[in-house]
């Protein structure tokens, strides 16, 4: 009888493992084949070899690029060196990158590990750059003031909070106000692995201001990218492992109301359409994370690899 019980428990355990493994591979798109769609005028951005995880382009064509991310479980070519913020002028005929010098007496540059980034421009045209960083694989938001003439970033503040334990991406709605995604519920690396494997949809989106911090959306299977519509009325959140885009209406009190969930659609359009302008199977870029367009020019970034510049 005891032997039968052991075999039954073992069989149930194997079935549980098999079912979750199948679900995990499906969520990871493990069997997906990508049909290449090439652009005729593409080239690598010189000087980017250790990632271009996030890109933010100002209205004047200046692009900020975060590079050198080191993230648990993801291969990195940064070799323990601190990360950097690069600047690229998309108006140039042959754009080149410039490393922005970081100043500020209270900032530990040696542990800078930039991830998602976002900018906010105030009424005086002062540009603030907010950067998700992972010093010692923790999570902070670093607030900088962009000094264009000096090609530098002045560090103003480090933001930490218990509701920001596993930050991924950020979208600024003020100099010290932002929405951000936590891609995991757990901080412990072992528990994070099981969270992803079991498909525990426990990650969240948070609103932060100096006066209040609150969870504004929850229940994501790896909340990833976050952005806001140009008119500031809607917030978009990418749920990576569910392959969805969530659309929320933003209210005056900074709360979010869910409007719709999209798989791949043109957000809020009457006749949703999708145009794939570039696709390839990993032979050119590995682990792409972001794509930005400025005046017919496309910039594609990656977690730990190169960046690609194309003319559309």
Secondary structure as GFF3:
##gff-version 3
##sequence-region A 1 312
A	DSSP	alpha_helix	2	27	.	.	.	ID=ss1
A	DSSP	beta_strand	42	44	.	.	.	ID=ss2
A	DSSP	beta_strand	54	57	.	.	.	ID=ss3
A	DSSP	beta_strand	62	67	.	.	.	ID=ss4
A	DSSP	beta_strand	84	89	.	.	.	ID=ss5
A	DSSP	beta_strand	97	99	.	.	.	ID=ss6
A	DSSP	beta_strand	101	103	.	.	.	ID=ss7
A	DSSP	three_ten_helix	109	111	.	.	.	ID=ss8
A	DSSP	beta_strand	114	121	.	.	.	ID=ss9
A	DSSP	beta_strand	127	133	.	.	.	ID=ss10
A	DSSP	three_ten_helix	135	137	.	.	.	ID=ss11
A	DSSP	beta_strand	140	147	.	.	.	ID=ss12
A	DSSP	beta_strand	152	159	.	.	.	ID=ss13
A	DSSP	beta_strand	167	174	.	.	.	ID=ss14
A	DSSP	beta_strand	177	182	.	.	.	ID=ss15
A	DSSP	alpha_helix	189	198	.	.	.	ID=ss16
A	DSSP	beta_strand	203	208	.	.	.	ID=ss17
A	DSSP	beta_strand	213	220	.	.	.	ID=ss18
A	DSSP	beta_strand	223	228	.	.	.	ID=ss19
A	DSSP	beta_strand	234	239	.	.	.	ID=ss20
A	DSSP	three_ten_helix	240	242	.	.	.	ID=ss21
A	DSSP	beta_strand	244	250	.	.	.	ID=ss22
A	DSSP	beta_strand	256	262	.	.	.	ID=ss23
A	DSSP	beta_strand	288	294	.	.	.	ID=ss24
A	DSSP	beta_strand	297	302	.	.	.	ID=ss25
A	DSSP	beta_strand	308	311	.	.	.	ID=ss26
###
